[in-house]
Amino acid sequence: MLNFVDGDDNCDILLNIMNSLGEGVNIVNRDGILLYSNKLSGEYVNKNPEDMVGHHISQFYPQAALMNVLKTGKSIHFDNVAHDNGQIYEVKAHPIFSGVELIGGFAVFKDVTEINLLNKKLEELEMKMFSNEKDDIFSLIVGYDCSLRKTIQKAKRSVGALGGPRHSIITGESGTGKTMLARSIYLYAKDIGVIKKDAPFIEVNCAQYTNSDIAAMEVFGCNEGAYTGAKDKKGLFELADGGILFLDEAHTLDHYQNLLLKVIESGYIRRIGGTRDRKVDVIVISASTKNLHHVLVPELYQRLAQYELFLPPLRERTIREKEELLNTFIKKYEDDTKERYNIDLKVKFTSKVKSLLLEADYPRNIRQFRDIINASIDSAVPLIDPSLVKTNINTTVDIDNLPTLVDEIINTKVLDQKTLGEKAVEEIVRDANMVDDMIIELSNNGLGPRRIANILNERGIDIKYYQVAYRLKKQENEAK
């Protein structure tokens, strides 16, 4: 049974610590009854924390993330939750187990309004700094003058056409840069005077919420009495008034898409449970990884698809653009090292590793490409040490520095393309395992990666020597 022991000195110390935190804390038992709320949590709902204990959490937090945690036994993380005071909060809720038995849960939330604003300002300054040479904020986006040229021209017209700014939707697979494009449109709109210099940019991933009801109350707001314990609450539309609202994965609003359509058509918002319409001046940029014909109501699709901005997956980008992305991520790593530790770092990738990374397939696109590059450099550079500050470091990323997760994106052709045909996935996996066994056997006979690759090539298996070296290194690491 989850409980707190009154009078226990250690418990008193713990409670004093939690009361001094800059985050709100709630702890409930498996029935949702509050066992503890700290000072900041009480302030959030204008209650004395001691008076909250013993009552169901829904009396104070009607849409508490903890209720979903108790149902599913899984942790939940909400990045942007709007409070009726206009502040933005980050919420993390986790289950508490005793062995395999779920006995309660706890939630921690913090005000991230100022942090979000600061981060956005820094990102804007960084983007402006890099684009000053060409006086075009979109020039920061790799491929702006090549594979993304038409998309960016369309993006400019979406807010810059003489007929007035339009709403739009950005489509593409996860990790293709939809958020960056949305922020570039926002900065461009400010540059050309479509919105004011201090106009807000509010972004939210609608898919982060456990159901569409919660998402709708965050996006559209709600009125007191909309549900048990509900209070007047501004939605993200009201917070974005005069600026841009970026709704990532907007299709997850489900049956509330009609409310989104109403705002887009009329410029008026009505909070959930409300009766009064409120005028808002908001440019909506939606985003989705899905087929829009299948996930949006036809009227909403028709309204947004006038400016459908498609971002291609990384596999469809040119080698030149991939190399430019690689160099961008390397420079970002070097610049961060200089800023944080005053170390002049110069990173070089060997030609073989560079070729391997540029020719690989990345299911999660640019984000995955970036993470693999960062992990590779992490492996090649020394750990931070006071003696390294204000020094120069040159490092080379070789095959041994590639992270284990790179294995899933190495595009090794196990069989010659002509003989592959319609071979079942199970057979391909079996053949891949067979190749690994052959590599290990040949290595045990004293052959090096180059000789092993030549032998496998003669047997019709298309594999490069550095891929052999990587597989041997992986096997060696797994054996440790």
C-alpha positions as CSV (number, residue, x, y, z in Angstrom):
1,M,0.0,0.0,0.0
2,L,1.4,3.4,-1.0
3,N,1.4,5.9,1.9
4,F,3.4,8.5,3.8
5,V,4.3,8.0,7.4
6,D,3.5,11.1,9.5
7,G,6.2,12.1,11.9
8,D,9.0,10.2,10.2
9,D,12.0,12.5,10.1
10,N,13.2,11.3,6.7
11,C,9.7,11.7,5.3
12,D,9.6,15.3,6.6
13,I,12.9,16.1,4.9
14,L,11.6,14.6,1.6
15,L,8.4,16.6,1.8
16,N,10.3,19.8,2.5
17,I,12.5,19.2,-0.5
18,M,9.5,18.6,-2.8
19,N,7.8,21.8,-1.5
20,S,10.9,23.8,-2.4
21,L,11.1,22.4,-6.0
22,G,10.3,24.6,-9.0
23,E,7.9,21.9,-10.3
24,G,4.5,20.9,-9.2
25,V,4.2,17.4,-7.8
26,N,1.2,15.1,-7.3
27,I,1.2,11.6,-6.0
28,V,-1.9,9.3,-6.1
29,N,-2.8,5.8,-5.0
30,R,-4.1,3.2,-7.5
31,D,-7.7,4.6,-7.1
32,G,-6.6,8.1,-8.0
33,I,-6.8,9.5,-4.5
34,L,-4.2,12.2,-3.8
35,L,-1.6,11.2,-1.2
36,Y,0.5,14.3,-1.7
37,S,0.5,17.6,-3.5
38,N,3.3,20.0,-3.1
39,K,3.1,23.8,-2.7
40,L,3.4,24.6,-6.4
41,S,0.6,22.1,-7.3
42,G,-1.7,23.8,-4.8
43,E,-0.9,27.2,-6.2
44,Y,-1.7,25.9,-9.7
45,V,-5.3,25.2,-8.7
46,N,-5.6,27.9,-6.0
47,K,-5.9,25.3,-3.2
48,N,-4.1,24.5,0.0
49,P,-2.1,21.3,-0.7
50,E,-3.1,19.8,2.6
51,D,-6.8,20.2,1.7
52,M,-6.3,18.4,-1.5
53,V,-5.0,15.2,0.1
54,G,-7.6,12.5,0.5
55,H,-9.6,13.7,-2.5
56,H,-9.7,12.3,-6.0
57,I,-7.3,14.1,-8.3
58,S,-10.0,14.8,-10.9
59,Q,-11.6,17.3,-8.4
60,F,-8.6,19.5,-9.0
61,Y,-7.2,18.2,-12.3
62,P,-10.2,17.0,-14.3
63,Q,-8.0,15.9,-17.3
64,A,-5.1,14.7,-15.2
65,A,-2.5,12.7,-17.1
66,L,-2.3,10.5,-14.0
67,M,-5.7,9.0,-14.8
68,N,-4.4,7.6,-18.0
69,V,-1.3,6.3,-16.3
70,L,-3.5,4.4,-13.8
71,K,-5.5,2.9,-16.7
72,T,-2.5,1.9,-18.8
73,G,0.3,1.5,-16.4
74,K,2.5,3.5,-18.8
75,S,4.3,6.8,-18.5
76,I,3.0,9.9,-20.3
77,H,4.8,13.1,-21.4
78,F,3.0,16.2,-22.6
79,D,5.3,18.9,-24.0
80,N,2.9,21.9,-24.2
81,V,-0.1,22.1,-21.9
82,A,-1.8,25.6,-21.8
83,H,-3.1,26.9,-18.4
84,D,-5.9,29.4,-18.2
85,N,-3.4,32.0,-17.0
86,G,-1.7,31.9,-20.4
87,Q,1.4,29.9,-19.2
88,I,2.7,26.8,-20.9
89,Y,3.5,23.7,-18.9
90,E,5.4,20.4,-19.4
91,V,3.9,17.4,-17.7
92,K,5.4,14.0,-17.0
93,A,3.4,11.3,-15.3
94,H,4.7,7.9,-14.3
95,P,3.3,4.7,-12.7
96,I,4.4,3.3,-9.3
97,F,4.8,-0.4,-9.1
98,S,5.4,-2.8,-6.2
99,G,6.8,-5.7,-8.0
100,V,4.4,-6.2,-10.9
101,E,1.4,-4.6,-9.0
102,L,0.4,-1.1,-10.0
103,I,-0.1,0.8,-6.6
104,G,-0.2,4.4,-7.8
105,G,1.4,7.1,-9.8
106,F,3.1,10.5,-9.6
107,A,3.2,13.5,-11.9
108,V,5.6,16.3,-12.2
109,F,4.9,19.5,-14.1
110,K,6.8,22.7,-14.7
111,D,6.2,26.1,-16.2
112,V,8.2,26.2,-19.5
113,T,6.7,29.4,-20.9
114,E,9.9,31.5,-20.5
115,I,12.2,28.6,-21.6
116,N,10.1,28.1,-24.7
117,L,10.2,31.7,-25.5
118,L,13.9,31.9,-25.0
119,N,14.6,28.8,-27.1
120,K,12.5,30.2,-29.9
121,K,14.3,33.6,-29.7
122,L,17.7,31.8,-29.8
123,E,16.6,29.6,-32.7
124,E,15.3,32.7,-34.6
125,L,18.6,34.6,-34.0
126,E,20.6,31.6,-35.1
127,M,18.5,31.1,-38.2
128,K,18.7,34.9,-39.0
129,M,22.5,34.9,-38.4
130,F,23.1,32.0,-40.9
131,S,20.8,33.4,-43.5
132,N,22.0,37.0,-43.4
133,E,24.4,36.5,-46.3
134,K,21.6,35.7,-48.8
135,D,19.0,37.8,-47.0
136,D,16.5,34.9,-47.2
137,I,15.6,32.9,-44.1
138,F,14.8,29.9,-46.3
139,S,18.4,29.7,-47.4
140,L,19.2,28.0,-44.1
141,I,17.2,24.9,-45.2
142,V,19.4,22.4,-47.1
143,G,18.0,21.9,-50.6
144,Y,16.2,25.3,-50.7
145,D,17.6,25.9,-54.2
146,C,17.3,22.3,-55.4
147,S,14.9,19.6,-54.3
148,L,12.9,21.9,-52.1
149,R,12.8,24.8,-54.4
150,K,9.2,24.5,-55.5
151,T,8.0,23.7,-51.9
152,I,9.7,26.8,-50.6
153,Q,8.3,29.0,-53.4
154,K,4.9,27.8,-52.4
155,A,5.6,28.3,-48.7
156,K,6.5,32.0,-49.4
157,R,3.3,32.5,-51.4
158,S,1.2,30.9,-48.6
159,V,1.9,34.0,-46.4
160,G,3.2,36.5,-49.0
161,A,0.7,36.6,-51.8
162,L,-1.2,39.9,-52.3
163,G,-4.5,38.2,-51.5
164,G,-3.4,37.9,-47.9
165,P,-1.8,35.1,-45.8
166,R,-3.3,31.6,-46.2
167,H,-3.5,28.6,-44.0
168,S,-1.3,25.6,-45.1
169,I,-0.4,22.0,-44.4
170,I,3.1,20.5,-44.4
171,T,3.2,16.8,-45.4
172,G,6.0,14.3,-45.3
173,E,7.4,11.4,-43.3
174,S,8.6,11.9,-39.7
175,G,11.9,13.6,-39.4
176,T,11.9,15.4,-42.8
177,G,12.0,18.9,-41.3
178,K,8.3,20.0,-41.0
179,T,8.9,22.0,-37.8
180,M,11.9,23.8,-39.3
181,L,9.8,24.8,-42.4
182,A,7.0,26.1,-40.2
183,R,9.4,28.2,-38.2
184,S,10.9,29.5,-41.4
185,I,7.5,30.6,-42.7
186,Y,6.9,32.4,-39.4
187,L,10.2,34.3,-39.6
188,Y,9.5,35.1,-43.3
189,A,6.0,36.4,-42.4
190,K,7.6,38.7,-39.8
191,D,10.3,39.9,-42.3
192,I,7.8,40.9,-44.9
193,G,5.4,42.5,-42.3
194,V,2.5,40.1,-42.6
195,I,2.6,39.7,-38.8
196,K,4.2,41.9,-36.2
197,K,7.8,41.5,-35.0
198,D,6.5,40.3,-31.6
199,A,3.9,38.0,-33.0
200,P,3.7,34.6,-31.3
201,F,4.6,31.3,-32.8
202,I,2.8,28.5,-30.9
203,E,3.4,24.9,-31.7
204,V,1.9,21.7,-30.4
205,N,2.0,18.0,-31.4
206,C,-1.7,17.0,-31.2
207,A,-0.6,13.3,-31.2
208,Q,1.0,13.7,-27.8
209,Y,-2.3,13.7,-26.0
210,T,-3.9,10.4,-25.1
211,N,-7.3,11.2,-26.8
212,S,-8.8,13.9,-29.0
213,D,-10.9,15.4,-26.2
214,I,-7.8,16.4,-24.3
215,A,-6.2,17.7,-27.5
216,A,-9.2,19.8,-28.4
217,M,-9.4,21.4,-24.9
218,E,-5.7,22.4,-25.3
219,V,-6.1,23.7,-28.8
220,F,-9.6,25.4,-28.5
221,G,-9.8,26.1,-24.8
222,C,-12.8,25.3,-22.5
223,N,-15.3,27.0,-20.4
224,E,-16.2,26.5,-16.8
225,G,-18.7,23.7,-16.5
226,A,-17.7,22.0,-19.8
227,Y,-17.0,18.9,-17.7
228,T,-16.8,18.2,-14.0
229,G,-14.4,20.6,-12.3
230,A,-13.7,22.5,-15.5
231,K,-12.6,26.1,-15.3
232,D,-12.3,28.8,-17.9
233,K,-9.1,28.0,-19.9
234,K,-7.5,29.7,-22.9
235,G,-6.7,27.5,-25.7
236,L,-3.6,27.7,-28.0
237,F,-5.6,29.5,-30.6
238,E,-6.1,32.4,-28.2
239,L,-2.5,32.3,-27.2
240,A,-1.5,32.4,-30.9
241,D,-3.7,35.4,-31.7
242,G,-1.9,37.7,-34.1
243,G,0.7,35.1,-35.0
244,I,1.0,31.5,-36.2
245,L,-0.3,28.3,-34.7
246,F,1.6,25.2,-35.8
247,L,-0.5,22.0,-35.3
248,D,1.7,19.0,-35.9
249,E,-0.3,15.7,-36.6
250,A,-3.5,17.8,-36.7
251,H,-5.4,14.8,-38.0
252,T,-5.4,13.4,-34.5
253,L,-8.0,16.0,-33.5
254,D,-10.4,13.4,-35.1
255,H,-14.1,14.6,-34.8
256,Y,-12.9,18.0,-33.6
257,Q,-11.6,18.7,-37.1
258,N,-14.9,20.5,-37.8
259,L,-14.0,23.0,-35.1
260,L,-10.7,23.6,-36.8
261,L,-12.5,24.1,-40.1
262,K,-14.8,26.6,-38.5
263,V,-11.9,28.7,-37.2
264,I,-10.2,28.6,-40.5
265,E,-13.4,29.6,-42.4
266,S,-14.7,32.3,-40.0
267,G,-11.8,33.5,-37.9
268,Y,-13.8,32.8,-34.7
269,I,-13.1,30.4,-31.9
270,R,-15.5,28.9,-29.5
271,R,-14.1,27.1,-26.4
272,I,-15.3,23.6,-25.6
273,G,-18.5,23.9,-23.6
274,G,-18.7,27.6,-24.4
275,T,-21.5,29.7,-26.1
276,R,-19.6,32.8,-27.1
277,D,-17.5,33.1,-30.2
278,R,-14.1,34.9,-29.9
279,K,-12.4,36.6,-32.8
280,V,-8.9,35.4,-33.4
281,D,-6.4,36.4,-36.1
282,V,-4.3,33.3,-36.5
283,I,-2.4,31.7,-39.5
284,V,-2.7,28.0,-39.1
285,I,0.1,25.7,-40.3
286,S,-0.9,22.1,-40.0
287,A,1.3,19.1,-40.5
288,S,0.8,15.4,-41.0
289,T,2.7,12.2,-41.7
290,K,-0.5,10.6,-43.0
291,N,-2.3,10.4,-46.3
292,L,-4.5,13.5,-46.1
293,H,-7.4,12.0,-48.1
294,H,-7.7,9.3,-45.5
295,V,-7.4,11.3,-42.3
296,L,-8.9,14.8,-42.9
297,V,-12.6,15.6,-43.4
298,P,-13.0,16.6,-47.1
299,E,-13.8,20.3,-46.4
300,L,-10.8,20.7,-44.2
301,Y,-8.5,19.0,-46.7
302,Q,-9.8,21.2,-49.5
303,R,-9.2,24.3,-47.4
304,L,-5.6,23.4,-46.4
305,A,-4.5,21.5,-49.5
306,Q,-4.5,24.7,-51.5
307,Y,-1.0,25.1,-49.9
308,E,0.1,21.6,-49.4
309,L,3.9,21.8,-48.8
310,F,5.5,18.4,-49.3
311,L,8.9,17.5,-47.8
312,P,10.5,14.5,-49.5
313,P,12.2,11.8,-47.4
314,L,15.9,11.8,-47.1
315,R,16.3,8.8,-49.5
316,E,14.9,11.0,-52.3
317,R,17.3,13.9,-51.6
318,T,20.5,14.3,-53.7
319,I,23.9,13.1,-52.5
320,R,25.0,16.8,-52.6
321,E,22.2,17.7,-50.2
322,K,23.0,14.8,-47.9
323,E,26.7,15.9,-47.9
324,E,25.6,19.4,-47.1
325,L,23.5,18.1,-44.2
326,L,26.5,16.1,-43.0
327,N,28.7,19.2,-43.0
328,T,26.0,21.2,-41.3
329,F,25.7,18.7,-38.4
330,I,29.5,18.6,-38.1
331,K,29.8,22.4,-38.0
332,K,27.0,22.5,-35.4
333,Y,28.9,20.0,-33.2
334,E,32.1,22.0,-33.6
335,D,30.3,25.3,-32.8
336,D,28.6,23.9,-29.7
337,T,31.9,22.6,-28.4
338,K,33.4,26.0,-28.9
339,E,30.5,27.7,-27.1
340,R,30.3,25.3,-24.2
341,Y,33.9,24.5,-23.5
342,N,35.9,27.1,-25.5
343,I,37.5,24.2,-27.4
344,D,38.4,24.6,-31.1
345,L,37.3,21.2,-32.4
346,K,37.8,20.1,-36.0
347,V,36.1,16.9,-37.1
348,K,36.9,14.8,-40.2
349,F,35.1,11.7,-41.4
350,T,37.2,9.1,-43.3
351,S,36.1,8.8,-47.0
352,K,34.8,5.3,-46.4
353,V,32.7,6.2,-43.4
354,K,31.4,9.3,-45.3
355,S,30.5,7.2,-48.3
356,L,28.8,4.6,-46.0
357,L,26.7,7.2,-44.3
358,L,25.7,9.1,-47.5
359,E,24.6,5.9,-49.3
360,A,22.6,4.5,-46.3
361,D,18.9,4.5,-46.0
362,Y,17.4,6.4,-43.0
363,P,13.8,5.3,-42.1
364,R,13.5,8.2,-39.7
365,N,15.1,10.6,-42.1
366,I,17.1,13.7,-41.2
367,R,16.6,13.4,-37.5
368,Q,18.0,9.9,-37.5
369,F,20.9,11.0,-39.8
370,R,21.7,13.8,-37.4
371,D,21.7,11.5,-34.4
372,I,24.0,8.9,-36.0
373,I,26.4,11.7,-37.0
374,N,26.4,13.1,-33.4
375,A,26.9,9.6,-31.9
376,S,29.8,8.9,-34.2
377,I,31.6,12.1,-33.3
378,D,30.9,11.4,-29.6
379,S,32.7,8.1,-29.9
380,A,35.7,9.8,-31.7
381,V,36.3,12.8,-29.4
382,P,37.8,12.6,-25.9
383,L,35.7,13.0,-22.7
384,I,35.5,16.6,-21.4
385,D,38.4,17.4,-19.1
386,P,39.5,20.7,-17.5
387,S,42.8,20.4,-19.3
388,L,41.1,20.5,-22.7
389,V,39.6,23.9,-22.2
390,K,41.0,26.5,-24.6
391,T,42.8,23.9,-26.6
392,N,42.6,22.7,-30.2
393,I,41.5,19.2,-31.0
394,N,41.5,17.4,-34.4
395,T,39.6,14.2,-34.6
396,T,38.8,11.7,-37.3
397,V,35.7,9.5,-37.3
398,D,36.5,6.0,-38.5
399,I,34.5,2.8,-38.9
400,D,35.0,1.9,-35.3
401,N,33.3,5.1,-34.2
402,L,29.9,4.2,-35.8
403,P,27.2,3.5,-33.2
404,T,25.5,0.2,-33.0
405,L,22.2,1.7,-34.2
406,V,23.8,2.4,-37.6
407,D,23.4,-1.3,-38.4
408,E,19.7,-0.9,-39.2
409,I,20.3,1.7,-41.9
410,I,23.3,0.2,-43.7
411,N,22.0,-0.6,-47.1
412,T,23.9,-3.9,-47.6
413,K,22.7,-5.8,-50.7
414,V,22.8,-9.4,-49.4
415,L,22.1,-10.9,-52.8
416,D,22.7,-9.6,-56.3
417,Q,19.7,-7.6,-57.4
418,K,19.0,-9.8,-60.4
419,T,18.7,-12.9,-58.2
420,L,16.7,-11.2,-55.4
421,G,13.5,-11.1,-57.2
422,E,10.4,-11.6,-55.0
423,K,12.3,-13.4,-52.2
424,A,10.4,-13.4,-49.0
425,V,11.5,-11.2,-46.1
426,E,12.1,-14.4,-44.0
427,E,14.5,-15.6,-46.6
428,I,16.3,-12.3,-46.8
429,V,16.8,-12.2,-43.1
430,R,18.0,-15.8,-43.1
431,D,20.5,-15.0,-45.9
432,A,21.7,-11.9,-43.9
433,N,22.4,-14.2,-40.9
434,M,24.2,-16.6,-43.3
435,V,26.4,-13.7,-44.5
436,D,27.3,-12.8,-40.9
437,D,28.3,-16.5,-40.2
438,M,30.4,-16.5,-43.3
439,I,32.2,-13.3,-42.3
440,I,33.0,-14.7,-38.9
441,E,34.2,-18.0,-40.3
442,L,36.5,-16.3,-42.8
443,S,37.8,-14.0,-40.1
444,N,38.5,-16.9,-37.8
445,N,40.6,-18.3,-40.6
446,G,42.8,-15.2,-40.5
447,L,41.4,-13.2,-43.4
448,G,41.0,-9.5,-43.2
449,P,38.0,-7.3,-44.2
450,R,39.2,-6.6,-47.7
451,R,39.9,-10.3,-48.5
452,I,36.6,-11.4,-47.0
453,A,34.7,-8.8,-49.1
454,N,36.4,-10.0,-52.2
455,I,35.5,-13.6,-51.5
456,L,31.8,-12.7,-50.8
457,N,31.7,-10.5,-54.0
458,E,32.9,-13.5,-56.0
459,R,30.0,-15.5,-54.5
460,G,27.5,-12.9,-55.7
461,I,27.1,-11.1,-52.4
462,D,27.4,-7.3,-52.8
463,I,29.2,-6.0,-49.7
464,K,32.0,-3.5,-49.2
465,Y,35.1,-4.1,-47.0
466,Y,34.2,-1.4,-44.6
467,Q,30.8,-3.0,-44.1
468,V,32.6,-6.3,-43.3
469,A,34.8,-4.4,-40.8
470,Y,31.8,-2.9,-39.2
471,R,30.1,-6.3,-38.8
472,L,33.2,-7.8,-37.2
473,K,33.5,-4.8,-34.9
474,K,29.8,-5.3,-33.9
475,Q,30.3,-9.0,-33.2
476,E,33.4,-8.2,-31.1
477,N,31.4,-5.7,-29.0
478,E,28.5,-8.1,-28.5
479,A,30.9,-10.8,-27.4
480,K,32.3,-8.6,-24.6
